[in-house]
Amino acid sequence: MSARRLLCLCAVAVAVAAEPALAGAQAPPGPPGAPPGSGADLPAPPGTAPAVVPPGTPAAIPATPSGPGLLSGSGVAFDRTNRSISLAFACQANGTLSVTAPIVRRGTLARSRYRCAQGRASARLRVAPKAARRLSRVPSARATATVRQAGRAFRLSLVVRVGRAAPPADGFWTDGHLQCGDATGAPNAYLVEPDFTTATPTPISTRGWVAWYTAGGGWHWLGVGGENANPWHTWTASVGGVAQFHPGGAPTPVPWTWGPISVPTGQGISTVGVYEIVYWVGGHPEHQWHYVNAGTAGAAAAGGGHLYCSY
């Protein structure tokens, strides 16, 4: 894939296990799309990068959904003619739905009730004229859907697309990967960070996510801090890769790896790995995000890549 800055084509030195067998998983209707707060929840300019790579931390994907989740992150289309947006999501009870977007004054795009039937809801929301005019001036807008059901509120990150054209595929980073299991074949995932390169030494901030999908819960996001919560890491990228991944100038990277992340089997779970990066150029943030290959290292660099681990 092409990008403003070089991406390393190195393979990473991590033990690789076979992907767990498909355990009756229902294929997701589409990938999860941009992670929570993507492009908006940016860190402060980084300070001093660590001298060594810290160890990864264990985590776990829940066996049951914590609440509603989007069925696909490909974006929600805004219908100019009818001033409406339609949203499909997995649900557990009837409730209400509101969509807010920073681009709209006072934030609110639309509100609606929804009916949950067989774990699915589809809501069509009418956008007020003033909000519709503001929305029509941009190609897309970051938004948050707040679903209220059974006395609780759940916030889902999404993108509202203006126009009917489908968004382009987001593609893969050329290295880094989501290892689907450990060396014994157990369902313990490991998210391995790409060895980001730049033409000149550049401070970078990165964070990795694992999105998981079930038919009953839709897409949810797991960060190092828990669901929808993820701190940023500070590194220094250079022409040879992330300096901290190459101690003493070693040619083979030892990247930061998050895991083990235990995944319940037999629940029809699919997972996807995502990495965000902020390049700090002259003190100004330049943000990108892409998926990582699910499975063995090096597949994306070779022109392939697979989105899902299935359990």
Buried (B, 14 or more C-beta within 10 A) or exposed (E): EEEEBBBBEBBBEBEBBEBBEEBEBEEBBBBBBBBBBBBEBBBEEBEEBEEEBEEBEEBEBBEEBEBBBBBBBBBBBBBBEEBBBEBBBBBBBEBBBBBBBEBBEEBBBBBBEBEBEEBBBEBEBBBBEEBBEBBEEBEBBBBBBBBBBEEEEBEBBBBBBBEEEEBEEBEBBBBBBBBBBBEEEEBBBBBBBBBBBBEEEBBBBBBBBBBBBBBBBBBBBBBBEEBBEBEBBBBBBBEBBBBBBBEEEEEEBBBBBBBBBBBBBEBBBBBBBBBBBBBBBEEEBBBBBBBBBBBBBBBBBEEEBBBBBBB
